[in-house]
Amino acid sequence: METIFWDMDGVLIDSLELDLCVVNPMLEARFGLGVGVNREFIRDCFALAIPEFIRAILEEVACFDSDICKEMVREYEALRRSASYELCPGVRDRLEEARALGFSQWVVSNNLEADIDRILMQVGIRDYFDGVCGYDSDGMVAKKPVISHESAD
């Protein structure tokens, strides 16, 4: 049986808007008004696993501290758990087509497995998948590459 591995954020669901709405208020709450990152930076980091996403943001604003990073990861994950998501256009049709062709389907995402399951159930597509792999899958999946944000001078 052939398998399709789907990414969740930005492929199956539209979750970028959440990041664009919550990152800067989280930073301002901790470090004061005016501390933030631009939309392009958030889009560039969007694919990272949540701990790496938060770390990259804190490093960008020169406020990295491992304890603060851990706190912000917990806060961000809680915000993701309480958010509602929409399917990206055409997703349900593609999932139906893959099912009709007999493909096994998995979701591989830089989220916790339990959060992947919850989000897929919330948008009504969990039943299309044979399983999920998240950043807590104990080495089952390779991490996406880290993006360098250094400017070229």
N, C-alpha and C positions, 0 to 999 in steps of 0.2 A: 504494500500500500504506500502510495506517495503522500508526503506530508507538506502542508503549507504552514510556515511559521509567520504569524502576524505580529507586528509591533502594535502596541496599544495607543500610546499618546501620539496624536497627530496623524495616525493612520486609521485606526478604528474609531477613536473618539476625539472630539475637539476639546483639548484641555489646556491649550496655550493661553487662552483668555484668563484662566484662573491664575496662572503664573504672573501674567502681566498685571493682574489686579492686586495680588497679595504680597509680592516680594518687597516692593518699596515701602508699603506701610509697616511690614515686619521690621525692616531696617530702621525706619524712622522711629518706631516705638522703642528700639534699643539704643540707637546712637544719635537721635535728634533729627530735626527737620533738615532737609537738604541732603541727607545721606541716602544714596540710592544708585541704581544702575539704569541704563537706558534700555529701551525695548529690544534693540538689536542684540545687546549683550544677553538678555534673557532668552531670545530666540536661539542664539549661538549655543547656550548651555542647556537648552530645553531637553535634549536627548540623554543627558547624563543621569546616572542613578542619583536618587535624592540626596544622599550624603555628599556626593561629589558636586552636585548642583549647588547646594548651600555653601560648601567650602569655596567653590569658584566665586560665588557672589561675595562672600566675606573677604576673600583675598583681593577681589577687584576694588572694594571700598577700603582696603587696608585696615580691616577690623577683625582679622582672623584670630580666633582663640578657640581651642578645641572644646572647652566647656560650652561656650556660646554656640558653637557649631552644633553640638549635640542637642542643645535646647531648641535651636531653630529647626533642626531636622524633625524633632518631635512635634513642634508647633505646626510646621508645614504639612507633615503627614496628617495631623488632625484636621487641618483646613481641607486637605484633599478628601478626607473621609466624609466631611460634611457637605461637600460640593455636589452639585448636579451636573451631569454632562450630557452632551448631545452626540449622536453618531455623526461621523463625517459623511458627506453625501455619497450615496451609492453603496455603502458598506453592506447593508443587509442583502442587497441583490448579489453582491460578490460572494458573500458567505453562503447564500442559497445555491449559487452556481457551483461553488467548490463542493458543497455537500452532495449535490446532484451528480457530480462527477466522481464521487467516492473518495475524495481526499480526506485524510486525517488533518485536523486543524488544531494548532496550538497557538497560544499567545506567549510571547517572550517580551518582557517589559522591565524597565528599570524602576519598578515599584515592588513593594512587598507582595508576596503571593496572595495573602488574604485580601489585600486592597485591590489587586487585580480582579479576583473573584467577585468582590463586592461591586466594583465599578461595572464589570461586564453584566452582572445581574441587574444593576440599576438601569442600564440602557437596554436590557432585554435581549442580550445576545450570548449569554453564558452557555446555553445549551448547544451552540454551534461548535464548541471546542472540547477536545479530548483532554486537555490539560493546560496548565499555565506554568511558566518559569519566571520567577522574579529575582530581584537582587539578593534575596535571602535564600536562594535555591542551593546553597552550599556548594558553590563551584561548578554547578551544572552548566552554566552559560558564561561565555566570555563577556567582559564589560565592553561597552562601546568606547572608542578612543576618546581621550581627553582632548579638548580643543584648546589650543594656545591662544591667549588673548593679548599677547605682547604686540605692541605696535611696531611697525616697520619704519624705523627712522632712517 
